[in-house]
């Protein structure tokens, strides 16, 4: 496997319940991955847990791309 030359960051999707891993360099691929989470209507605590877990997964994916 070759080492990708991509710098990324994690941002929340504007239209979906998901975290996006996006490229930061102009002219390169913009969206690398999407990590969705489930919004549970009657439970803010479970929704928060889902959102936090998805964020941790998105950070890990971003970290894998950003290693020097």
LINHU-V745271 format. One record per pair of residues at least 4 apart in sequence whose ideal C-beta (glycine too) atoms are under 6 Angstrom apart, sorted by the first residue. I is the first residue (numbers start at 1). J is the second residue. D is the distance in whole Angstrom. If there is no record, write none. Layout:
i: [I I]
j: [J J]
d: [D D]
//
This chain:
i: [4 6 6 7 7 7 8 8 8 8 8 9 10 10 10 10 10 11 11 12 13 13 17 17 18 18 19 19 19 19 20 20 21 21 21 21 21 22 22 23 23 23 33 35 35 35 37 37 37 38 39 40 40]
j: [65 23 65 24 25 66 21 23 32 62 65 24 19 21 58 59 62 20 22 19 18 20 37 39 34 36 35 54 55 58 31 34 32 33 58 61 62 30 31 28 29 30 61 54 57 58 50 51 54 50 47 46 47]
d: [6 6 5 5 6 6 5 6 6 5 5 6 6 6 5 6 5 5 6 6 4 5 5 5 5 4 5 5 6 4 6 5 4 4 6 5 5 6 6 5 5 6 6 5 5 4 4 5 4 5 5 5 5]
//
